[in-house]
Amino acid sequence: YKTINLISNKFRTYKILEKNNLKMPLFFLSKNLNVLKKHVRMFIKQKREFVIKPLESRGGRGIIICSVFDSKRVRKNAKRIKFFNFTNFRFDKAIFKFGPVIIMEKLYPPAYDVDCLVIKNKIYSVFRKRINQYGIPYLGNKFVNTKKNFNIKKIIKILNLKHLSDLDFFSDKAGKPVLIEANPRPSGSISLCYKENIPIFSYAISKFLKVKYPKLDLNKKFKS
């Protein structure tokens, strides 16, 4: 319960990750329009792209991106997200439709979905790169062999994640992965694992039910 209560609140999640020396973007909590205006004006004055997202929401609902560089194609594919730039951003009470919001420095592609399974302190991870960075993951996602440091082990320990989790990452300007969300459930695109003969979901269920299942091998190499 404590873990779910923590990771359901993006601000608390970001604060505890930052406190444990994981690199996070600049972020603030806004509980009303006046506070949000102050933060937005600061980002615009610094010409720093930013994202506004509900403190607690699912599936990209209520997200606003103030971006200079995202192409028309990227914006069109992100059907649940509203886009603005520095000159046409509009303040609206509807921003708080889902409650308080976080305003944070914008991150960049590549974006990654990581299915993470913890069984008796052993961690299994499957990495997929999003082709459709803001859109529905299972409509644009491919497996990757990556040598980038995602700090998976450290994140799992900090957030006390157990069993099967879905970790979502974007990248900072240097290309380093930054965690933006942790979900206590399988990812929306976990079915793709079966296409590559990696039955991580079945393995998780078998371990929970304490029934035998073939050993899970995640050492498979994927086409780039």
Salt bridges, closest charged atoms under 4 A:
ASP70 OD2 - LYS106 NZ 3.59
GLU105 OE2 - ARG48 NH1 3.56
ASP113 OD1 - ARG130 NE 3.14
ASP115 OD2 - ARG128 NH1 2.75
ASP166 OD2 - ARG185 NH1 3.52
GLU196 OE1 - LYS220 NZ 3.24
